[in-house]
Amino acid sequence: MTTLVLPDPELTKGRFASISAYSDEALYAATGVRIAFTAREGGVSEGPYASLNLGSHVKDDIASVRENRHRVLQAFSNEGTSLFVPNQVHGDTVLELGDPENIDASLSSAEAQAITLQAQDSADGLVVHARDAAALLCYADCVPVVIVSPTGRFAVVHAGWRGVDNLIAVKAVRAIARADEAVLGAEAASAYNVYIGPHIGPECFETGPDVHARFVSQFGESCAFDGTHIDLAEGLRIQLEQAGVNRSRICDLAKCTVCENDEFFSYRGQGGTCGRHGAFAVRTR
C-alpha cells in the first residue's frame, strides 16, 4: 500500500494476545505496517529471562525463546509470515529483504533461505521491501529504531553506541530512499516516520572519556548529558535529520531500560544476565 503522507508518529501501549507492547495503530491503519516494541511480559521464559525473552544467545532455554518468538509472530502478523532475526554484532551491516523494484512481491523460499543464512552471519539492520517478511531485532539497553516509509517499506535497526557512531540508521534510511525515489522523489526521507524504542537513557549511559569526546566531536554538545554521560537518542536525531528525516517525525518512547527494568530488560540494570526485548515490524497487506 502506498500513501503519500503518514500519520504523525505516536507510540501507545497495548496488549496483543498475551504480549504487552508499544505500537502505532494509526500507522498500521494507513499502511498495513505493524510495528511493536515489546516489553518483558507475555512469554514463557523464567528467572532473569522472565518472561518474553526474545534473545537466543543469552543462555535461556532455547525452546522457551522459540515459543516467545512464535507468540510475537502470531500476535502481530499474518499466517505464513517469515520471521528474520539476524545475528547482531554491534556492527553496521544492513541487509535488504525483497526486491526494491517490486514492493508488492513476496519472498520466494530460495530468497528467504539465502537471507536467513546472511542474517545468521551478522547484521544489525534489516530493510524490508517485501510483504509478509517480518523483522525482529533484540535489545537490552541499546537503541531500537524502526523506520517506516509511506510506500510500506520499513527498516528495523539495532543501534548501540557503535551503531550510532557508525551511522547504521542513516544507512537504513538511504537504502529505503533509493528504492522510494521513483515514487517519493529525491527528498523521500522527509516523509518517513522514525520510532525510537526503549533504551538506556542519558542519565544512565556513562561512557569513558574517549567515547564521550567522540560523540561530542561528531554530533555536537547537545548529545552530551553531562561530562560523563551521552544521549544516544539525540545523536540519532541529529544524524537522521542530516540525512533528510524531518525531526518532527521522529517519535522517541523516552523510556530508560535501566530505570524501568521492571518493564524492560537491561544489561546494566541486571548485572549482565538478562533477556532481550524486541523491535518488530511487518507489512501485512
C-alpha positions in Angstrom: 0.0 0.0 0.0 1.3 3.5 -0.8 0.1 6.6 0.9 1.7 10.0 0.3 1.6 11.2 3.9 1.9 9.1 7.1 0.0 10.0 10.2 2.1 11.7 12.9 4.1 9.1 14.7 2.9 8.0 18.1 3.6 5.1 20.4 1.0 3.8 22.7 0.9 0.8 25.0 -1.4 -2.1 24.2 -2.0 -5.8 24.7 -1.8 -8.1 21.7 -2.8 -11.6 22.8 -0.5 -12.3 25.8 2.0 -9.6 24.8 2.4 -6.1 26.2 3.9 -3.8 23.6 4.1 -0.2 22.3 2.8 0.3 18.7 1.4 2.9 16.3 -2.1 1.8 15.4 -2.7 4.8 13.1 0.3 3.8 11.1 -1.0 0.3 10.8 -4.4 1.6 9.5 -2.7 3.8 6.9 0.0 1.4 5.6 -0.5 -2.1 6.8 2.9 -1.9 8.6 2.7 -3.2 12.1 5.5 -2.1 14.4 5.9 -3.2 18.0 8.4 -2.6 20.8 7.8 -5.5 23.2 8.2 -5.4 27.0 9.1 -8.2 29.3 5.5 -9.5 29.8 3.8 -12.3 27.8 6.3 -15.1 27.4 7.3 -18.4 29.0 11.0 -17.8 30.0 12.0 -17.9 33.7 14.5 -16.4 36.1 16.4 -13.3 34.8 14.9 -14.0 31.4 11.2 -13.8 32.5 9.1 -13.8 30.6 9.2 -12.7 26.9 12.9 -13.1 26.3 13.5 -13.0 22.5 17.3 -13.4 22.5 18.7 -16.8 21.6 22.3 -16.0 22.7 21.8 -15.3 26.5 21.8 -18.9 27.9 18.0 -19.0 28.2 16.3 -22.3 27.3 16.1 -22.3 23.5 12.7 -23.9 23.4 11.4 -21.0 25.5 12.9 -18.5 23.2 11.3 -20.2 20.1 7.9 -20.1 21.8 8.3 -16.5 22.7 9.2 -15.6 19.1 6.3 -17.6 17.9 4.0 -15.7 20.2 5.3 -12.4 18.8 4.8 -13.5 15.2 1.3 -14.7 15.9 0.3 -11.5 17.7 1.4 -9.1 15.1 1.4 -10.8 11.6 -0.5 -12.9 9.2 -0.3 -16.7 9.0 2.6 -17.7 6.8 4.8 -14.7 7.6 8.5 -15.4 7.6 10.4 -14.1 10.6 14.0 -12.9 10.2 16.2 -12.5 13.3 19.8 -11.5 12.5 22.9 -12.3 14.5 23.6 -8.9 16.0 27.3 -8.0 16.5 27.2 -4.2 17.1 28.3 -3.6 13.6 26.9 -1.5 10.7 25.7 -4.2 8.2 22.2 -3.6 6.8 20.6 -6.4 4.9 17.8 -5.8 2.3 14.9 -8.3 2.1 12.9 -8.4 -1.2 13.1 -6.6 -4.5 13.5 -2.9 -4.2 11.8 -2.5 -7.6 8.7 -4.5 -6.7 7.3 -3.8 -3.2 4.2 -6.0 -3.8 6.3 -9.2 -4.3 6.6 -11.7 -1.5 9.9 -13.5 -0.9 10.4 -16.8 -2.6 11.5 -19.7 -0.5 15.0 -19.6 -2.0 15.3 -15.9 -1.3 14.1 -16.4 2.3 16.7 -19.2 2.8 19.5 -17.0 1.4 18.6 -14.1 3.6 18.4 -16.3 6.6 21.9 -17.5 6.0 23.2 -13.9 5.6 21.4 -12.8 8.7 22.9 -15.7 10.7 26.4 -14.5 9.7 25.8 -11.0 11.1 23.7 -7.9 10.6 22.4 -5.1 12.8 19.8 -3.7 10.4 17.1 -5.1 8.1 15.4 -3.2 5.4 12.3 -4.9 4.1 10.7 -4.3 0.7 8.6 -7.5 0.7 5.2 -8.1 2.3 4.8 -10.8 5.0 8.5 -10.7 5.8 8.9 -9.8 9.5 12.0 -8.3 11.1 12.8 -8.8 14.7 15.9 -7.4 16.5 16.7 -7.8 20.1 17.9 -5.3 22.8 18.7 -4.8 26.5 19.9 -1.2 26.6 20.9 -0.5 23.0 18.6 1.7 20.9 15.8 0.0 18.9 15.0 2.1 15.7 12.1 1.4 13.3 11.9 3.5 10.1 8.7 3.4 8.0 8.0 4.9 4.6 4.7 5.9 3.1 5.3 3.2 0.4 5.2 0.5 3.1 8.9 -0.2 3.1 10.5 -0.3 6.5 13.7 -1.0 8.5 14.5 -2.2 11.9 17.9 -1.2 13.3 20.0 -2.1 16.4 22.0 0.9 17.5 24.3 0.7 20.4 26.9 3.5 20.7 28.9 1.8 18.0 25.9 1.7 15.7 25.1 5.3 16.3 28.7 6.2 15.8 28.8 4.3 12.5 25.5 5.8 11.3 23.7 2.5 10.8 20.3 4.1 11.0 21.3 6.6 8.3 22.4 3.6 6.1 18.9 2.1 6.5 17.2 5.4 5.6 19.3 5.7 2.5 18.6 2.2 1.4 14.8 2.8 1.7 15.1 6.2 0.0 16.9 4.7 -3.0 14.0 2.4 -3.6 11.4 5.1 -2.9 12.9 7.8 -5.2 10.7 6.9 -8.2 7.6 7.4 -6.1 8.5 10.0 -3.5 11.3 11.9 -5.2 14.8 12.9 -4.1 13.5 14.1 -0.7 11.9 10.8 0.2 13.4 10.6 3.7 11.5 13.7 4.8 8.2 11.7 4.6 9.4 8.8 6.8 8.3 8.1 10.4 11.1 7.1 12.7 10.4 5.4 16.1 12.9 5.1 18.9 12.1 2.4 21.4 13.1 1.8 25.0 16.9 2.1 25.6 19.4 3.2 28.2 18.7 6.9 29.0 21.3 9.6 29.1 21.2 9.8 32.9 22.3 6.1 33.0 24.6 5.9 30.0 28.0 6.6 31.4 30.9 6.3 29.0 34.7 6.6 29.0 36.3 9.9 28.0 37.2 8.7 24.5 33.6 7.7 23.6 32.3 10.9 25.2 34.7 13.1 23.2 34.0 11.2 20.0 30.2 11.8 20.3 30.6 15.5 21.1 33.0 15.9 18.2 30.7 14.1 15.7 27.3 15.2 16.9 27.8 18.3 19.0 27.4 19.3 22.6 23.6 18.6 22.6 24.3 14.8 22.7 26.3 15.2 26.0 24.1 14.8 29.0 27.0 15.9 31.2 30.7 15.4 31.3 30.5 11.6 31.5 27.1 10.7 30.1 25.8 10.6 26.5 22.3 10.9 25.0 22.3 8.2 22.2 18.8 9.2 21.0 19.9 12.8 20.4 22.9 11.5 18.4 20.4 9.6 16.3 18.1 12.5 15.9 21.0 14.7 14.7 22.3 12.2 12.1 18.8 11.3 10.8 17.9 15.0 10.4 21.1 15.5 8.4 20.1 12.5 6.3 16.8 14.2 5.4 14.4 12.9 8.0 12.1 15.5 9.5 12.8 15.8 13.2 9.1 16.3 13.9 8.6 12.8 12.5 10.9 11.1 15.0 9.0 9.6 17.9 11.0 8.7 21.0 9.3 6.5 23.5 11.6 8.1 26.1 11.7 5.1 28.5 15.0 4.2 30.1 15.6 0.4 30.3 17.8 0.8 33.4 15.3 3.0 35.3 12.4 0.9 34.1 14.0 -2.5 34.4 10.7 -3.9 35.8 9.2 -3.4 32.3 12.2 -3.9 30.0 15.4 -6.0 30.1 18.6 -4.1 31.0 22.1 -5.5 30.7 23.4 -2.8 33.0 20.5 -3.0 35.4 20.6 -6.8 35.7 24.4 -7.1 36.0 24.9 -8.6 32.6 22.5 -11.6 32.9 19.1 -10.8 31.3 16.8 -11.5 28.4 16.2 -9.3 25.4 13.0 -7.4 24.4 12.4 -6.8 20.7 11.7 -4.3 18.0 9.4 -6.0 15.4 7.9 -4.8 12.1 6.0 -6.4 9.2 3.8 -5.2 6.3 0.7 -7.3 6.3 -1.1 -6.0 3.2 
